[in-house]
Amino acid sequence: MKGKETRTLNRGDVLDAAEDLVKRHGPRALTMRGLAAELGTAVTSIYWHVGNRESLLDALVERTLADLGEIRPTGRTPAGRIVSVARALRGLLRDHPHLVALVHERGLTERMFLPAQRALVHEVHEAGLRGARAADAVRAVQVHVVGHVLVERARERAPVQRPGEAELWTAQAAERDGALARALAAPLDAESLFTLSVKALVTGLVGPGS
């Protein structure tokens, strides 16, 4: 970020630097002085481009909402496209944890999820669901994504477990199923587990061939 003083600073530069700071250290680390230092410019220049800190946070929230609105379903069937929306939403939530928290703190969580929900509505309609059944399907997928992300982040932040799964899962603990014990003792592949679970959920909601 240093060296930006060699060219004319613009609003996009300021927002890029602010977003990077929030991603690395959280919203509390975002101060006007710290941002100015990151960009190698004067604090007055930051105010000129984005206003005060609240205005800057508002702009970052709008950016995050725009990013979350860029989900484009892929796949040959409604079920496949629903899974693609779920995977894309999970990726965005994982990539923007501090910014998502900022959106939530500003009471814009429902607006944040609206684009993904609308994409899901279209696909559940394509699968033949209507009314309350369609609404249940949309909400089930959304809650599954959010819940999975929360569990992932909790595991990542948890202290080292002693004993860990490798010590706890023996063949005896797994009812003498050695393959099961080895699988449960291995590190968790969160992405593979998410894909497996969301496919199972969607199949139950709309059917495998929908």
C-alpha positions as CSV (number, residue, x, y, z in Angstrom):
1,M,0.0,0.0,0.0
2,K,2.9,2.3,0.5
3,G,3.9,4.3,-2.5
4,K,0.4,5.3,-3.4
5,E,1.6,8.9,-2.9
6,T,3.4,8.6,-6.3
7,R,0.0,8.9,-8.1
8,T,-3.3,10.6,-7.6
9,L,-5.3,9.0,-4.9
10,N,-9.0,8.2,-5.7
11,R,-12.0,6.9,-3.8
12,G,-11.4,3.4,-5.1
13,D,-7.9,3.3,-3.6
14,V,-9.2,4.4,-0.2
15,L,-12.0,1.7,-0.2
16,D,-9.6,-1.0,-1.4
17,A,-7.1,-0.2,1.4
18,A,-9.9,0.1,4.0
19,E,-11.4,-3.3,2.9
20,D,-7.9,-4.9,3.2
21,L,-7.4,-3.5,6.7
22,V,-10.8,-4.8,7.8
23,K,-10.2,-8.2,6.3
24,R,-6.8,-8.5,8.0
25,H,-7.6,-7.0,11.4
26,G,-11.4,-6.4,11.8
27,P,-13.5,-3.2,11.8
28,R,-12.0,-1.9,15.0
29,A,-8.6,-1.7,13.4
30,L,-10.0,0.7,10.8
31,T,-9.1,4.3,11.9
32,M,-8.7,7.3,9.6
33,R,-5.1,7.8,10.8
34,G,-4.2,4.1,10.3
35,L,-5.8,4.2,6.8
36,A,-3.9,7.3,5.9
37,A,-0.6,5.7,7.0
38,E,-1.4,2.6,5.0
39,L,-1.9,4.8,1.9
40,G,1.0,7.1,2.6
41,T,-1.2,10.2,2.5
42,A,-2.7,12.8,4.8
43,V,-5.8,12.2,6.9
44,T,-7.4,15.1,5.3
45,S,-7.1,13.3,1.9
46,I,-9.1,10.4,3.3
47,Y,-11.8,12.6,4.6
48,W,-11.9,14.3,1.2
49,H,-12.5,11.0,-0.7
50,V,-14.9,9.1,1.7
51,G,-16.1,11.5,4.4
52,N,-15.9,10.5,8.1
53,R,-15.4,7.0,9.4
54,E,-19.1,6.2,9.5
55,S,-19.4,7.2,5.9
56,L,-16.4,5.0,5.1
57,L,-18.0,2.0,6.9
58,D,-21.3,2.6,5.0
59,A,-19.3,2.5,1.7
60,L,-17.6,-0.8,2.7
61,V,-21.0,-2.3,3.6
62,E,-22.4,-1.3,0.2
63,R,-19.4,-2.9,-1.4
64,T,-19.9,-6.1,0.5
65,L,-23.6,-6.2,-0.4
66,A,-22.7,-5.8,-4.0
67,D,-20.2,-8.7,-3.8
68,L,-22.8,-10.9,-2.3
69,G,-25.2,-10.0,-5.1
70,E,-22.9,-11.5,-7.7
71,I,-23.9,-15.1,-7.2
72,R,-24.6,-16.8,-10.5
73,P,-26.0,-20.3,-10.4
74,T,-24.3,-23.0,-12.6
75,G,-25.3,-26.5,-13.4
76,R,-27.6,-28.5,-15.7
77,T,-30.5,-29.1,-13.3
78,P,-32.2,-27.0,-10.6
79,A,-30.8,-29.3,-7.9
80,G,-27.3,-28.8,-9.3
81,R,-27.8,-25.0,-9.5
82,I,-29.1,-24.8,-6.0
83,V,-25.9,-26.6,-4.8
84,S,-23.8,-24.1,-6.8
85,V,-25.6,-21.2,-5.1
86,A,-25.0,-22.7,-1.7
87,R,-21.3,-23.3,-2.4
88,A,-20.9,-19.8,-3.8
89,L,-22.6,-18.3,-0.7
90,R,-20.4,-20.3,1.6
91,G,-17.3,-19.1,-0.2
92,L,-18.3,-15.4,0.0
93,L,-19.2,-15.7,3.7
94,R,-15.8,-17.3,4.5
95,D,-13.9,-14.8,2.4
96,H,-15.5,-11.7,4.0
97,P,-16.0,-12.6,7.7
98,H,-15.2,-9.2,9.2
99,L,-17.2,-7.4,6.4
100,V,-20.1,-9.7,6.9
101,A,-20.0,-9.0,10.6
102,L,-20.1,-5.3,9.8
103,V,-23.2,-5.7,7.6
104,H,-24.8,-7.6,10.4
105,E,-24.0,-4.9,13.0
106,R,-25.7,-2.3,10.7
107,G,-28.9,-4.3,10.6
108,L,-28.6,-5.2,6.9
109,T,-28.3,-9.0,7.2
110,E,-31.6,-9.7,5.5
111,R,-30.7,-7.4,2.6
112,M,-27.3,-9.1,2.3
113,F,-28.9,-12.5,1.8
114,L,-31.6,-11.4,-0.6
115,P,-29.7,-11.9,-3.9
116,A,-28.8,-15.5,-2.9
117,Q,-32.4,-16.1,-1.8
118,R,-33.8,-14.8,-5.1
119,A,-31.5,-17.1,-7.0
120,L,-32.7,-20.0,-4.8
121,V,-36.3,-19.0,-5.4
122,H,-35.9,-19.2,-9.1
123,E,-34.3,-22.7,-8.9
124,V,-36.8,-24.2,-6.5
125,H,-39.6,-22.9,-8.8
126,E,-37.8,-24.6,-11.7
127,A,-37.8,-27.8,-9.6
128,G,-41.6,-27.5,-9.3
129,L,-41.9,-26.3,-5.7
130,R,-44.3,-23.5,-4.9
131,G,-45.6,-21.6,-1.9
132,A,-44.6,-22.7,1.6
133,R,-42.7,-25.7,0.3
134,A,-40.6,-23.5,-1.8
135,A,-40.0,-21.0,1.1
136,D,-39.0,-23.9,3.3
137,A,-36.4,-25.1,0.7
138,V,-34.9,-21.6,0.3
139,R,-34.6,-21.1,4.1
140,A,-33.3,-24.6,4.7
141,V,-30.4,-24.1,2.2
142,Q,-29.6,-20.7,3.6
143,V,-29.6,-21.9,7.2
144,H,-27.5,-24.9,6.3
145,V,-24.8,-22.6,4.6
146,V,-24.7,-20.1,7.5
147,G,-24.7,-22.9,10.2
148,H,-21.8,-24.7,8.4
149,V,-19.8,-21.5,8.1
150,L,-20.3,-20.8,11.8
151,V,-19.2,-24.3,12.8
152,E,-16.1,-24.0,10.5
153,R,-15.0,-20.8,12.0
154,A,-15.6,-22.0,15.6
155,R,-13.4,-25.1,14.8
156,E,-10.7,-22.8,13.3
157,R,-10.6,-20.6,16.4
158,A,-10.8,-23.4,19.0
159,P,-7.7,-24.2,21.1
160,V,-5.8,-27.3,20.3
161,Q,-7.8,-30.3,21.5
162,R,-6.1,-32.8,23.8
163,P,-6.9,-35.6,23.3
164,G,-7.7,-35.0,19.6
165,E,-9.8,-37.0,17.3
166,A,-6.7,-39.1,16.2
167,E,-6.4,-40.4,19.8
168,L,-10.1,-40.7,20.5
169,W,-11.2,-42.7,17.5
170,T,-10.0,-46.2,17.9
171,A,-11.5,-49.3,16.2
172,Q,-13.1,-50.2,19.6
173,A,-14.7,-46.7,19.9
174,A,-16.0,-47.1,16.3
175,E,-17.7,-50.4,17.1
176,R,-14.8,-52.3,15.5
177,D,-15.2,-50.5,12.2
178,G,-11.5,-49.8,11.5
179,A,-12.1,-47.8,8.3
180,L,-14.6,-45.6,10.1
181,A,-12.2,-45.0,12.9
182,R,-9.4,-44.0,10.5
183,A,-11.7,-41.7,8.6
184,L,-13.0,-40.0,11.8
185,A,-9.4,-39.7,13.1
186,A,-8.3,-37.9,9.9
187,P,-8.4,-34.1,9.6
188,L,-11.8,-32.8,8.6
189,D,-12.2,-31.7,5.0
190,A,-14.8,-28.9,5.6
191,E,-15.4,-28.2,1.9
192,S,-16.0,-31.8,0.9
193,L,-18.2,-32.3,3.9
194,F,-20.2,-29.2,3.0
195,T,-20.7,-30.3,-0.6
196,L,-21.8,-33.8,0.6
197,S,-24.2,-32.4,3.1
198,V,-25.8,-29.7,0.9
199,K,-26.2,-32.2,-1.9
200,A,-28.0,-34.6,0.5
201,L,-30.2,-31.7,1.7
202,V,-31.1,-30.5,-1.8
203,T,-31.9,-34.1,-2.9
204,G,-34.3,-34.4,0.0
205,L,-35.9,-31.1,-0.8
206,V,-36.3,-31.2,-4.6
207,G,-35.1,-34.7,-5.7
208,P,-31.9,-35.7,-7.4
209,G,-33.0,-35.3,-11.0
210,S,-34.8,-32.0,-10.6
